[in-house]
Amino acid sequence: MNITRASSLTLALLLLTAIVGCSQSFLRQGDEALKKQSYQQALAYYEQALREHPDDPHVQQALGRVYYHLQDYDQAEKLLKAAQARIPKDGTVTLYLGMIAETKNDYAGAAEFYGKFLAANGKSPLAPQIKGRLLYAQNEQMRKQVAEAVKNEKSLASQTPAKNTIGVLPFSVPKNAGENASALAQGMAAALWYDLASVKELQVVERLQMKYLTDELAAAEKGFVAKNSGPRLGKFVKAQNLVTANLDSPATDKLSIQTGLINTGAGSYSPAFAADDQFSKAMKVQRQMTLAVLDSLGIKLSGSARHGLKKSPTDSYSAFLAFSRGVDQFDRGEYGKADAFFVEAARIDPSFDLATEFHSQAQLLQVGSTDLQRFSGVVLAGTSAQPANADGLGNELLDLSNPDTDPRHQDLPTTTGGTGSAAVSGTIR
């Protein structure tokens, strides 16, 4: 009797092993087909594996991926969410759910998924690409929020800005001022924003949020002028004050700038700074402008903080002009062209930290802002190359609570370029 029972148990174990082995064989064959982008073939293998093990989350994950690449996003999401319930730490599931969110223009949801991936696997070979995509998704969400706010402007009537909130309007430049003056206006505005953002007493509106807002209104309204719309703009971004400036070039090598503050609640304007100097002194003028704006706001800095803001970001006019041209291209979404200028600026002056930071951002966005189909190809290649875990069915990632989902505060692996190396730090958007 015992021999019969033992034989039955052995037979059952052999059958179970054969079934599991067969299922894993279908899964592996599906994986190989998916790597080759043979989606229909992969689908057939994965569906056979799912028929044998309908509750296996790794099979659900694999089938969800292939349905994504077949553009059946609803079916992909259904399977991936089923897998997520069983293997919540799986990074592949997280990335694909982020991409599905993007297909729905749900950039906030996409950013959340990409942030979770980075928090759990920040040293993955895919991390730089995902950081770039996270930054892209955050920017697109900002753009979407601005468009919705403009559409529903009447609902902003009761908005009350918090104390010491400030935004920097794009600097205005006459059309006949020349190319250098137009570029310097971009660079000086970006440097001013960066300086103000470093002051702990201030809450500063995101630089790109201000640009997206003025661009949206300019596209919708003929004759829109940002500096004449202070109180209105303040309601959109909940800013108590807005910095406005006009930069002109009265002569070939000279600049003239007038800067003021708009109190959005009172609708009043007060001059804050004016200067006439040579282009080559633009960096010094920018620093003087920053301190004058802070004085007008009544912000009292410590001696060391004020001394730090007095120091120009670079002593090289050529470097600052290259940086300024890079900011112009960056704000147009031309990240490759922008990066070439930032690399040049940092080559001229290796101590020009702001150029190095913008270089890092441009690199991230150059990869991260590619079209979704191309980006999904990067994800497919990267996740297919991940090492398998102990059971050979995928790579699960660590799970961290309360991740910092802003890539601007996460260290990148060192990247080599014309400037030597660069790492993400600070906030420059």
KOLFI-15485 format. One record per residue (C-alpha): x, y negated, z negated; residue in three letters. Coordinates in steps of 0.05 Angstrom, whole numbers, plus 5000, padded with zeros to 4 digits. Example, Ala and Ser with C-alpha at 12.3 -4.5 7.8 and 13.67 -1.06 7.14 Angstrom:
<nodes>
524650904844ala/527350214857ser/
</nodes>
This chain:
<nodes>
500050005000met/505649524982asn/509349695046ile/503049545086thr/502048875052arg/509348695062ala/508948875135ser/502648455143ser/505947865110leu/512147935153thr/507847955216leu/503947335194ala/510346955181leu/513147155249leu/506746925283leu/506846265245leu/514146155264thr/512546295337ala/506645815336ile/510745265303val/516545395350gly/512045355410cys/508944695385ser/515844395373gln/517944635441ser/512144255473phe/514043645432leu/521343675453arg/519543765526gln/514743185520gly/520342765489asp/524942935547glu/519642745598ala/518142095562leu/525541905562lys/525441975637lys/518941565640gln/515242155669ser/509041955631tyr/503942445661gln/508643025649gln/509942795578ala/502442715567leu/501243445587ala/506443705539tyr/504143265481tyr/496843435491glu/498644175489gln/502444055424ala/496443675396leu/491544235414arg/495744705372glu/496744205314his/491343665318pro/493343365250asp/500843335260asp/502642595254pro/509042675294his/505142945352val/500042385344gln/505741885345gln/508742175408ala/502142205444leu/500541485422gly/507041255453arg/505641575520val/498641295522tyr/501640605509tyr/506140675570his/500140915610leu/496840265588gln/491140615552asp/492140155491tyr/485740345454asp/487441085455gln/494640925437ala/492540505378glu/487641045353lys/493141575353leu/498541125324leu/494040895267lys/492441625252ala/499841775250ala/501241155208gln/496441405154ala/500742025146arg/507641745159ile/507241015139pro/514740925140lys/515641135213asp/519040555249gly/517040785319thr/509740755299val/510740055271thr/514039795335leu/508740075381tyr/503139785338leu/506639115343gly/506839155419met/499439365421ile/497838745379ala/501338325432glu/496938615487thr/491038315448lys/494637645439asn/494737795365asp/501637485354tyr/500737435279ala/499338185275gly/505238325321ala/509837905278ala/507638275216glu/509338955247phe/516138715273tyr/517638415205gly/516139075171lys/520639445219phe/526438965205leu/525338975130ala/526039735131ala/531339815184asn/535139165191gly/541639515212lys/538439915268ser/541639825337pro/534839545357leu/534839015303ala/537438435346pro/532138565399gln/526638625347ile/528937985312lys/528437625378gly/521537905390arg/519237715321leu/521637005332leu/518136995400tyr/511637255368ala/511936725313gln/512936175365asn/507136435407glu/502736465345gln/504635745330met/502935545401arg/496335905396lys/494535575330gln/496134885360val/491635015420ala/485935245374glu/486834635329ala/486434165389val/480134535412lys/476934465343asn/479533775325glu/473133545293lys/474034045237ser/480533695217leu/477033065191ala/477733275118ser/485033485122gln/489233165067thr/496833225075pro/501033435016ala/505832924986lys/512632855019asn/510633235082thr/513932975145ile/514333125219gly/519132885273val/515832675337leu/519632785403pro/523732165416phe/521231735474ser/526031535529val/524531055588pro/524731405655lys/530430965679asn/534831085618ala/538931625652gly/540532365642glu/545332275584asn/540431845545ala/534832345555ser/539332915531ala/541832535471leu/534732385450ala/533433135446gln/539833275408gly/539032705359met/531732895344ala/533733625332ala/539533415286ala/534932945248leu/529833495239trp/535233965214tyr/537833445164asp/530833295137leu/529434045130ala/535534105085ser/532633615034val/529034014981lys/524333444963glu/521233455032leu/516433935068gln/518133875141val/513534075198val/516534595244glu/520234255301arg/517034675356leu/510134605325gln/510633855335met/512933945406lys/507434445422tyr/502233965394leu/504533365434thr/505233785497asp/498234055488glu/495133375479leu/499133075536ala/496633625582ala/489433525560ala/489132765559glu/491532295612lys/495731735584gly/496932065516phe/502731745478val/505032095415ala/507631485378lys/500831145386asn/497031735356ser/500331795288gly/494231875242pro/491132365290arg/497432785296leu/498332765221gly/491633115212lys/493633665260phe/500033835223val/498033595153lys/503833105150ala/503832495107gln/509132155149asn/511732215220leu/518431975246val/518131635314thr/523831365355ala/525331045421asn/532131125453leu/534330705512asp/540730585551ser/541629845563pro/548329975597ala/551930585627thr/555630785564asp/551130465511lys/545030695472leu/539730305435ser/535130645385ile/529330405342gln/526530885290thr/520330805247gly/515631165200leu/508231265211ile/504131345148asn/498631785176thr/493731665120gly/494030905123ala/495330885198gly/501130405185ser/507930355218tyr/514330115186ser/521230035218pro/526530485187ala/532730415229phe/535630075291ala/542430105324ala/546129915386asp/552530295399asp/556530685450gln/554331385471phe/560731655441ser/558131435372lys/551431805379ala/553232305323met/554831745274lys/548431375293val/544432005281gln/547132085211arg/545731355195gln/538631455221met/537532055175thr/539731665113leu/535531065133ala/529331505140val/530531825072leu/531431135041asp/524830905073ser/521431505043leu/524231344974gly/528131994970ile/533931924922lys/539432424938leu/545032634892ser/551932374909gly/554333034939ser/547933124980ala/548332425008arg/555732505023his/554133155060gly/549032805104leu/553932245120lys/558732725154lys/557432795228ser/555833505253pro/561533425302thr/566732895318asp/566533075392ser/561832685437tyr/562733205492ser/560633755444ala/554533365420phe/552433205492leu/552933945511ala/548934125449phe/543633605466ser/542933885537arg/542234575506gly/536534335461val/533034055522asp/533434735558gln/531635105494phe/525234705486asp/523434865558arg/524035605543gly/530335675586glu/534236055534tyr/539736315579gly/541335615605lys/540835335534ala/545635855507asp/550935675559ala/550734955533phe/551035175460phe/556935625475val/560435045510glu/559034585451ala/561935085402ala/567935205447arg/569534465448ile/568634425373asp/568835095337pro/566834755272ser/560234505302phe/555734955260asp/549134695287leu/551134895358ala/553035585333thr/546335665299glu/542535455361phe/546935935401his/544636505355ser/537336305364gln/538036255439ala/541136945442gln/535437235401leu/530036915443leu/533537075509gln/532437815493val/526037745452gly/522037315500ser/522437775560thr/515838025588asp/512438555546leu/513339115597gln/520739015599arg/521138945524phe/517239595515ser/522439935559gly/527839705510val/523739975452val/522640645489leu/530040725502ala/531940525431gly/526940955395thr/528341555439ser/535641495420ala/534241495345gln/537042105308pro/531942615285ala/530442725212asn/530943385176ala/524943715210asp/527143475279gly/520843085292leu/522842355288gly/526441835246asn/522641565187glu/524940895157leu/525440625088leu/519340245063asp/520439565029leu/514939154997ser/514138405008asn/519138355066pro/521837685088asp/519137695158thr/522637085185asp/528737285228pro/531936615215arg/533436845144his/536137535162gln/543437655178asp/544837915248leu/550538375265pro/556337935288thr/555737775362thr/561737615405thr/561537065457gly/565136455480gly/565136175410thr/567836785375gly/562237005329ser/555536755305ala/550336975254ala/543236745241val/542536275182ser/538235685165gly/532035445202thr/532535085268ile/525935155304arg/
</nodes>
